[in-house]
Amino acid sequence: MKTTLPKKEELERKWFVVDASDKVLGRMSVKIADILRGRHKPIYTPHMDTGDFVVVVNAEKVAVTGNKEEQKLYMFYSGYVGNEKYRSLADFREKRPDFIIEHAVKGMLPKNRLARQMLKKLKIYAGPDHPHEAQNPETLEV
């Protein structure tokens, strides 16, 4: 039996909407990463981007377990000695709630050029509205 590989022009990309309100961050991020990679499809190939688009709404209402709201820290390093800065999850929730989900999903993708291409298919919005109604996205239960 011959193995068939999908061609780039034959791929059909769907659009999914995920409502992040009261969903646990890690569990939701795993499902989103799988859809971005295309692992839910029978034509999945590790060296190709066979995934679909994902729109996440209500990013500011995502849930975390335990004391992560105050204890989870994101580190940023400028490259200069002594210039690393830490910001908590609570800071990001009020200033940039989309970063929380983007950072979690990015960590679950492979570390290469293909992952950067996959991450462009992730659209995150803090509120309940999004401008992708024309693509007729399906609701995804996570």
LOZAMI-654458 format. One record per atom (N, C-alpha, C): residue number from 1; residue in three letters; atom name; x, y, z. Coordinates in steps of 0.001 Angstrom, whole numbers, plus 500000, padded with zeros to 6 digits. Layout:
REM LOZAMI-654458
     i    aa   at     east    north       up
   NUM   ALA   CA        X        Y        Z
...
***
This chain:
REM LOZAMI-654458
     i    aa   at     east    north       up
     1   MET    N   500841   498820   500000
     1   MET   CA   500000   500000   500000
     1   MET    C   500886   501242   500000
     2   LYS    N   500503   502223   499219
     2   LYS   CA   501300   503421   499080
     2   LYS    C   500812   504511   500036
     3   THR    N   501738   505194   500640
     3   THR   CA   501386   506295   501524
     3   THR    C   501174   507554   500695
     4   THR    N   500040   508212   500915
     4   THR   CA   499780   509455   500184
     4   THR    C   500032   510633   501102
     5   LEU    N   500705   511626   500594
     5   LEU   CA   500957   512841   501358
     5   LEU    C   500062   513952   500831
     6   PRO    N   499491   514746   501726
     6   PRO   CA   498616   515828   501261
     6   PRO    C   499411   516927   500558
     7   LYS    N   498807   517493   499531
     7   LYS   CA   499433   518606   498830
     7   LYS    C   498901   519914   499410
     8   LYS    N   499718   520927   499368
     8   LYS   CA   499363   522209   499968
     8   LYS    C   498084   522780   499363
     9   GLU    N   497926   522644   498061
     9   GLU   CA   496752   523223   497414
     9   GLU    C   495486   522397   497609
    10   GLU    N   495609   521144   498073
    10   GLU   CA   494450   520293   498315
    10   GLU    C   493891   520440   499723
    11   LEU    N   494603   521120   500608
    11   LEU   CA   494170   521240   501997
    11   LEU    C   492946   522133   502120
    12   GLU    N   492010   521691   502929
    12   GLU   CA   490835   522504   503248
    12   GLU    C   490945   522893   504706
    13   ARG    N   491000   524177   504935
    13   ARG   CA   491143   524670   506305
    13   ARG    C   489790   525134   506831
    14   LYS    N   489430   524633   508002
    14   LYS   CA   488199   525041   508665
    14   LYS    C   488525   526134   509682
    15   TRP    N   487498   526765   510180
    15   TRP   CA   487630   527769   511233
    15   TRP    C   486841   527283   512440
    16   PHE    N   487462   527391   513623
    16   PHE   CA   486812   527001   514870
    16   PHE    C   486812   528178   515830
    17   VAL    N   485766   528274   516640
    17   VAL   CA   485683   529295   517687
    17   VAL    C   485691   528586   519026
    18   VAL    N   486551   529066   519927
    18   VAL   CA   486630   528525   521284
    18   VAL    C   486286   529638   522248
    19   ASP    N   485312   529388   523128
    19   ASP   CA   484973   530347   524175
    19   ASP    C   485798   529986   525404
    20   ALA    N   486724   530872   525779
    20   ALA   CA   487684   530561   526841
    20   ALA    C   487155   530847   528235
    21   SER    N   485951   531372   528362
    21   SER   CA   485468   531732   529691
    21   SER    C   485293   530483   530560
    22   ASP    N   485924   530510   531708
    22   ASP   CA   485897   529438   532722
    22   ASP    C   486463   528113   532227
    23   LYS    N   487324   528134   531217
    23   LYS   CA   488036   526938   530770
    23   LYS    C   489439   526968   531372
    24   VAL    N   489938   525804   531771
    24   VAL   CA   491274   525719   532353
    24   VAL    C   492299   525946   531245
    25   LEU    N   493258   526821   531510
    25   LEU   CA   494214   527292   530506
    25   LEU    C   494975   526153   529832
    26   GLY    N   495570   525259   530595
    26   GLY   CA   496397   524199   530030
    26   GLY    C   495622   523203   529199
    27   ARG    N   494471   522777   529689
    27   ARG   CA   493660   521789   528981
    27   ARG    C   493134   522362   527668
    28   MET    N   492743   523638   527715
    28   MET   CA   492253   524287   526508
    28   MET    C   493380   524479   525496
    29   SER    N   494572   524824   525970
    29   SER   CA   495713   525078   525093
    29   SER    C   496154   523817   524350
    30   VAL    N   496049   522668   524994
    30   VAL   CA   496407   521401   524344
    30   VAL    C   495497   521149   523149
    31   LYS    N   494190   521340   523343
    31   LYS   CA   493233   521122   522254
    31   LYS    C   493473   522111   521111
    32   ILE    N   493742   523373   521457
    32   ILE   CA   493988   524386   520429
    32   ILE    C   495257   524048   519652
    33   ALA    N   496315   523642   520348
    33   ALA   CA   497576   523293   519683
    33   ALA    C   497390   522105   518747
    34   ASP    N   496596   521134   519147
    34   ASP   CA   496340   519972   518286
    34   ASP    C   495606   520380   517009
    35   ILE    N   494663   521291   517118
    35   ILE   CA   493919   521729   515938
    35   ILE    C   494811   522562   515024
    36   LEU    N   495661   523416   515602
    36   LEU   CA   496577   524223   514791
    36   LEU    C   497553   523339   514015
    37   ARG    N   497976   522223   514619
    37   ARG   CA   498903   521310   513954
    37   ARG    C   498205   520402   512956
    38   GLY    N   496906   520144   513167
    38   GLY   CA   496166   519241   512294
    38   GLY    C   496129   517826   512815
    39   ARG    N   496383   517632   514087
    39   ARG   CA   496435   516276   514646
    39   ARG    C   495069   515621   514699
    40   HIS    N   494003   516384   514544
    40   HIS   CA   492654   515835   514573
    40   HIS    C   492217   515295   513210
    41   LYS    N   493063   515459   512197
    41   LYS   CA   492718   515038   510843
    41   LYS    C   493419   513728   510481
    42   PRO    N   492808   512912   509637
    42   PRO   CA   493472   511676   509208
    42   PRO    C   494651   511931   508272
    43   ILE    N   494739   513123   507679
    43   ILE   CA   495837   513438   506759
    43   ILE    C   497009   514101   507487
    44   TYR    N   497038   514044   508808
    44   TYR   CA   498098   514712   509582
    44   TYR    C   499479   514204   509165
    45   THR    N   500364   515148   508926
    45   THR   CA   501752   514861   508590
    45   THR    C   502619   515788   509430
    46   PRO    N   503595   515278   510177
    46   PRO   CA   504369   516124   511086
    46   PRO    C   505160   517232   510402
    47   HIS    N   505595   517008   509162
    47   HIS   CA   506445   518003   508515
    47   HIS    C   505662   519011   507681
    48   MET    N   504305   518974   507761
    48   MET   CA   503469   519915   507014
    48   MET    C   502479   520593   507934
    49   ASP    N   502046   521767   507527
    49   ASP   CA   501028   522487   508276
    49   ASP    C   499660   522098   507711
    50   THR    N   499022   521100   508333
    50   THR   CA   497719   520628   507872
    50   THR    C   496594   521105   508769
    51   GLY    N   496893   522005   509696
    51   GLY   CA   495930   522420   510701
    51   GLY    C   494911   523430   510227
    52   ASP    N   494003   523758   511140
    52   ASP   CA   492915   524686   510882
    52   ASP    C   493105   525976   511669
    53   PHE    N   492251   526951   511391
    53   PHE   CA   492274   528221   512098
    53   PHE    C   491484   528108   513394
    54   VAL    N   491943   528804   514440
    54   VAL   CA   491244   528811   515719
    54   VAL    C   491079   530260   516166
    55   VAL    N   489847   530618   516514
    55   VAL   CA   489532   531939   517050
    55   VAL    C   489144   531742   518505
    56   VAL    N   489849   532416   519408
    56   VAL   CA   489561   532309   520839
    56   VAL    C   488933   533615   521294
    57   VAL    N   487753   533528   521907
    57   VAL   CA   487083   534707   522443
    57   VAL    C   487022   534612   523964
    58   ASN    N   486811   535739   524617
    58   ASN   CA   486760   535843   526088
    58   ASN    C   488063   535376   526722
    59   ALA    N   489182   535805   526176
    59   ALA   CA   490486   535393   526702
    59   ALA    C   490722   535918   528112
    60   GLU    N   490084   537014   528461
    60   GLU   CA   490290   537585   529795
    60   GLU    C   489630   536758   530897
    61   LYS    N   488723   535845   530523
    61   LYS   CA   487993   535046   531513
    61   LYS    C   488529   533624   531650
    62   VAL    N   489711   533347   531093
    62   VAL   CA   490275   532004   531170
    62   VAL    C   490611   531673   532624
    63   ALA    N   490408   530416   532998
    63   ALA   CA   490623   529999   534383
    63   ALA    C   491980   529324   534532
    64   VAL    N   492567   529471   535711
    64   VAL   CA   493782   528740   536072
    64   VAL    C   493533   528081   537409
    65   THR    N   494211   526969   537655
    65   THR   CA   493985   526227   538885
    65   THR    C   495006   526627   539936
    66   GLY    N   494690   526347   541161
    66   GLY   CA   495617   526620   542262
    66   GLY    C   495842   528108   542475
    67   ASN    N   497063   528474   542876
    67   ASN   CA   497411   529870   543143
    67   ASN    C   498182   530494   541990
    68   LYS    N   497981   529983   540769
    68   LYS   CA   498747   530485   539630
    68   LYS    C   498472   531949   539331
    69   GLU    N   497302   532446   539699
    69   GLU   CA   496958   533839   539413
    69   GLU    C   497999   534797   539991
    70   GLU    N   498501   534504   541187
    70   GLU   CA   499520   535362   541811
    70   GLU    C   500927   534784   541686
    71   GLN    N   501048   533457   541655
    71   GLN   CA   502374   532838   541724
    71   GLN    C   503025   532606   540365
    72   LYS    N   502235   532451   539299
    72   LYS   CA   502828   532202   537981
    72   LYS    C   503457   533487   537464
    73   LEU    N   504737   533387   537092
    73   LEU   CA   505472   534555   536614
    73   LEU    C   505986   534303   535202
    74   TYR    N   505909   535344   534385
    74   TYR   CA   506473   535317   533044
    74   TYR    C   507744   536146   533069
    75   MET    N   508862   535590   532567
    75   MET   CA   510140   536288   532600
    75   MET    C   510468   536873   531240
    76   PHE    N   511004   538073   531248
    76   PHE   CA   511465   538740   530034
    76   PHE    C   512888   539189   530276
    77   TYR    N   513760   538962   529309
    77   TYR   CA   515173   539282   529472
    77   TYR    C   515625   540131   528302
    78   SER    N   516194   541288   528587
    78   SER   CA   516592   542219   527536
    78   SER    C   517933   541859   526917
    79   GLY    N   518739   541069   527599
    79   GLY   CA   520065   540738   527105
    79   GLY    C   521152   541446   527889
    80   TYR    N   520774   542453   528646
    80   TYR   CA   521739   543163   529482
    80   TYR    C   521805   542522   530865
    81   VAL    N   522959   542641   531505
    81   VAL   CA   523166   542031   532816
    81   VAL    C   522201   542646   533820
    82   GLY    N   521516   541779   534566
    82   GLY   CA   520617   542242   535615
    82   GLY    C   519320   542833   535096
    83   ASN    N   519008   542637   533846
    83   ASN   CA   517823   543267   533281
    83   ASN    C   516728   542255   532960
    84   GLU    N   516521   541277   533821
    84   GLU   CA   515392   540388   533610
    84   GLU    C   514229   540883   534452
    85   LYS    N   513047   540828   533855
    85   LYS   CA   511856   541349   534521
    85   LYS    C   510825   540242   534616
    86   TYR    N   510061   540263   535682
    86   TYR   CA   509033   539271   535912
    86   TYR    C   507684   539972   536017
    87   ARG    N   506678   539378   535386
    87   ARG   CA   505320   539882   535507
    87   ARG    C   504403   538706   535810
    88   SER    N   503436   538936   536666
    88   SER   CA   502539   537855   537070
    88   SER    C   501404   537683   536066
    89   LEU    N   500707   536570   536207
    89   LEU   CA   499577   536277   535350
    89   LEU    C   498468   537306   535556
    90   ALA    N   498303   537779   536781
    90   ALA   CA   497270   538788   537066
    90   ALA    C   497549   540093   536326
    91   ASP    N   498832   540475   536184
    91   ASP   CA   499171   541680   535423
    91   ASP    C   498768   541539   533963
    92   PHE    N   499069   540372   533395
    92   PHE   CA   498748   540151   531996
    92   PHE    C   497242   540057   531773
    93   ARG    N   496513   539541   532762
    93   ARG   CA   495066   539409   532610
    93   ARG    C   494409   540780   532424
    94   GLU    N   494930   541797   533103
    94   GLU   CA   494312   543115   532965
    94   GLU    C   494879   543930   531808
    95   LYS    N   496145   543690   531413
    95   LYS   CA   496749   544504   530353
    95   LYS    C   496724   543818   528990
    96   ARG    N   497121   542547   528916
    96   ARG   CA   497179   541812   527644
    96   ARG    C   496675   540381   527837
    97   PRO    N   495359   540176   527958
    97   PRO   CA   494844   538821   528223
    97   PRO    C   495107   537841   527074
    98   ASP    N   495314   538350   525855
    98   ASP   CA   495584   537448   524732
    98   ASP    C   496955   536795   524859
    99   PHE    N   497901   537440   525536
    99   PHE   CA   499257   536897   525685
    99   PHE    C   499245   535597   526482
   100   ILE    N   498365   535490   527462
   100   ILE   CA   498317   534301   528327
   100   ILE    C   498064   533045   527492
   101   ILE    N   497063   533094   526638
   101   ILE   CA   496715   531929   525817
   101   ILE    C   497759   531710   524729
   102   GLU    N   498223   532792   524114
   102   GLU   CA   499221   532673   523050
   102   GLU    C   500510   532037   523568
   103   HIS    N   500938   532427   524755
   103   HIS   CA   502162   531892   525356
   103   HIS    C   502002   530403   525664
   104   ALA    N   500831   530013   526173
   104   ALA   CA   500588   528612   526514
   104   ALA    C   500552   527731   525264
   105   VAL    N   499876   528208   524219
   105   VAL   CA   499770   527422   522982
   105   VAL    C   501120   527343   522288
   106   LYS    N   501865   528434   522280
   106   LYS   CA   503169   528464   521620
   106   LYS    C   504126   527444   522243
   107   GLY    N   504041   527259   523549
   107   GLY   CA   504890   526294   524220
   107   GLY    C   504563   524856   523883
   108   MET    N   503351   524615   523333
   108   MET   CA   502929   523260   522996
   108   MET    C   503140   522929   521520
   109   LEU    N   503651   523872   520760
   109   LEU   CA   503951   523631   519351
   109   LEU    C   505430   523310   519199
   110   PRO    N   505835   522678   518092
   110   PRO   CA   507260   522417   517902
   110   PRO    C   508042   523721   517792
   111   LYS    N   509321   523670   518086
   111   LYS   CA   510148   524879   518070
   111   LYS    C   510866   524987   516727
   112   ASN    N   510163   525468   515717
   112   ASN   CA   510757   525618   514389
   112   ASN    C   509946   526602   513559
   113   ARG    N   510320   526764   512294
   113   ARG   CA   509623   527698   511413
   113   ARG    C   508185   527289   511175
   114   LEU    N   507943   525999   511173
   114   LEU   CA   506598   525495   510945
   114   LEU    C   505660   525936   512064
   115   ALA    N   506155   525961   513283
   115   ALA   CA   505328   526382   514420
   115   ALA    C   504969   527859   514318
   116   ARG    N   505892   528664   513830
   116   ARG   CA   505589   530084   513668
   116   ARG    C   504508   530282   512615
   117   GLN    N   504519   529437   511600
   117   GLN   CA   503486   529481   510579
   117   GLN    C   502144   529037   511160
   118   MET    N   502160   528029   512024
   118   MET   CA   500928   527541   512644
   118   MET    C   500342   528576   513598
   119   LEU    N   501205   529280   514307
   119   LEU   CA   500754   530254   515296
   119   LEU    C   500041   531434   514642
   120   LYS    N   500311   531675   513370
   120   LYS   CA   499624   532762   512664
   120   LYS    C   498156   532437   512428
   121   LYS    N   497783   531149   512552
   121   LYS   CA   496387   530759   512374
   121   LYS    C   495590   530866   513663
   122   LEU    N   496221   531323   514744
   122   LEU   CA   495555   531498   516029
   122   LEU    C   495171   532961   516190
   123   LYS    N   493880   533217   516360
   123   LYS   CA   493369   534581   516540
   123   LYS    C   492742   534656   517930
   124   ILE    N   493238   535573   518774
   124   ILE   CA   492777   535659   520161
   124   ILE    C   492187   537038   520413
   125   TYR    N   491011   537057   521048
   125   TYR   CA   490329   538306   521364
   125   TYR    C   489908   538300   522829
   126   ALA    N   490096   539441   523496
   126   ALA   CA   489809   539547   524925
   126   ALA    C   488316   539474   525206
   127   GLY    N   487519   540075   524364
   127   GLY   CA   486072   540113   524576
   127   GLY    C   485330   539033   523810
   128   PRO    N   483988   539110   523812
   128   PRO   CA   483186   538081   523145
   128   PRO    C   483038   538273   521642
   129   ASP    N   483483   539407   521083
   129   ASP   CA   483302   539684   519660
   129   ASP    C   484565   539380   518871
   130   HIS    N   484377   538948   517613
   130   HIS   CA   485505   538728   516712
   130   HIS    C   485082   539050   515289
   131   PRO    N   486020   539473   514435
   131   PRO   CA   485678   539876   513070
   131   PRO    C   485715   538745   512038
   132   HIS    N   485580   537497   512462
   132   HIS   CA   485721   536366   511542
   132   HIS    C   484404   535640   511288
   133   GLU    N   483283   536363   511357
   133   GLU   CA   481974   535747   511117
   133   GLU    C   481825   535301   509666
   134   ALA    N   482500   535971   508733
   134   ALA   CA   482378   535637   507313
   134   ALA    C   482936   534256   506996
   135   GLN    N   483833   533723   507839
   135   GLN   CA   484412   532399   507600
   135   GLN    C   483535   531275   508117
   136   ASN    N   482380   531589   508704
   136   ASN   CA   481449   530606   509266
   136   ASN    C   482152   529625   510203
   137   PRO    N   482729   530112   511297
   137   PRO   CA   483455   529206   512189
   137   PRO    C   482524   528287   512960
   138   GLU    N   483002   527074   513198
   138   GLU   CA   482259   526104   514004
   138   GLU    C   482643   526298   515455
   139   THR    N   481687   526074   516348
   139   THR   CA   481957   526168   517780
   139   THR    C   482656   524893   518212
   140   LEU    N   483731   525054   518952
   140   LEU   CA   484517   523907   519412
   140   LEU    C   484390   523799   520920
   141   GLU    N   483925   522659   521395
   141   GLU   CA   483850   522429   522834
   141   GLU    C   485165   521884   523332
   142   VAL    N   485731   522565   524291
   142   VAL   CA   487034   522162   524821
   142   VAL    C   486857   521632   526217
***
